[in-house]
Amino acid sequence: MKKILVVNFRYFGDALISASLSVRIRELWPDAHVTYLVFDTVASVLEGIETIDEIITVPERPGKWEQFRWMAAHWNDYDLALVTQTSTRPGLYGFFMAKERIGFTPGFTKRNWWKKMLLTKHVQEVHGPKVLQFDSLLVAAGAEPAKAPYVPQPHAQLPMEVRFDEPYVVLHVMPRFAYKAWPSSNWTALIRRLNDAGVKVVLTGSGNVKEVETIRAIVPEDADAAIVAGQLSFAQTAELIARSKGFVGPDTGTTHVASSTGVPIVTLFGPSDPKTWGPWGKGQTEPFESRNDGVPQRRGNIILLQRHCKCLGAMGCLNRRDSHSDCLNALTVEEVWNALKELKVVQ
């Protein structure tokens, strides 16, 4: 049995997108044992994915000696490692843990020369969707390029208290960073409009106290809405979304979780490049484009809204994580509503 390791030391969205590799590995080597190595803080996003046999975790910030001992204890445990990043830690783990290592070329600089020695095969990382970038690692292993790669859905049982009988739409209002956020007043107006159309609203989010307080402030007191922020794992969130009429969210990990479920999605982008970071739905064959012309883009049952952005590629107008983004502030509730109508989420 071939033992294959996928190394991904990024956060929820990127880790979930890398799960697309497990689907392809199953197609290429049906009897392989597929293991994912991720940070302990993000393991839940891979929960219940049937094409992954095992998830092992490491701390985000281990001591150097602790890290070395752990890697040494797993020397050559795997036949093949797919290293999904060019940074030092993923390369080192791959080097210690697998006989063959395929990863992205770290760049031809004096500082990086030794990193190339950690890999047995190199792939030049090209601009484009992460799901296609990751697939190129398997092409280097001899596979044909995937025609329609997809991100598999995590699975976990939903608590009874969040199994809603009436139709509902899921909103994820809080991205990880402020520069990806849509104004709170717009979310409030969208909640009212959905309620007026006879649709319940369910709001997801982390258990961060400040985030939960912000979500509560967004929801009108008389709204038909349920706040489940902090109550669900990522896999449970996927189940919640899979039962819904549709999802609205910004450029964040939960939107990638939503894209794995197959429900209609409206995603709100600011300065992020949709060609790289746009969600990828099952059956999708073409990425979103880096157009920056303010015209909505549709791929299957996903509509991406993005106004013309003068700071495209930066972290908002001030180029820092707590910045505002004028392009997102200019995106209207009417535009989101029209997208929901086009996807037949509302009438």
C-alpha angles and dihedrals in degrees: 000000000000113000113211128187126198114199118202121162100177133095136281103293096043093044091052093047088053088060086077085078091063091058091053093044089056090053093049100038108019094183097046122124106232119204128181122207111201141147113286090238094062104038092104092069089068095047116134097005102149096209092060116079100185140010120203122184141203130191118264091235111026123167113266094242091046089051093049093049091050093050092046091052089058097046110159094344089144136053095215135016123196105205109200099190138051097220121112103254098055090047093051094048090049091049094053098039106043139047092216123035127190119187146138121291106260094214132270103270132126089247094054102042094104094050090067088062090062091068131064093201130027130208122196107236110231131197111265145077116340091231090061093042090055092047089058088068089064091045086059087055090058103271126133114249112272114256095205113005116185142190111245120229120250114231133210135146115268119231112249092243092065097046100104121196097200124072113274142177121217119226123192104193104170120069121191092257131038095232089068094052128113114218115276092231090060092053090050091052091048092052090053092048093050091049091049087055090054096256124132117224125222118192122206130194145128126294092252106136095223091048093051090049091051091051092049090052090053095054116081113237093240096044124126091235141128124207112210097166111145094010101091139055118231090259091051089048088055090053090049091052093044089060094049134093091239149320137245120193146138130250097299142113095270090060089058088049088052092050090058092060099060097233121134111276135196111192125190116215130190124173096339117111107248092202090066103026105028114120117263118217129201109276093021114139103170126057125229112266132244090236104138091192098119094246116133115247124213129198113176108305094346123093118190117202119199129158120213104286123208091193099046111167094017129099095261129296093314094041095235134104096253093050128119121238117219092202092059092044089055094054107104134217088237091061091051091046092051090051091051089051092050089054090047092239088128133016 
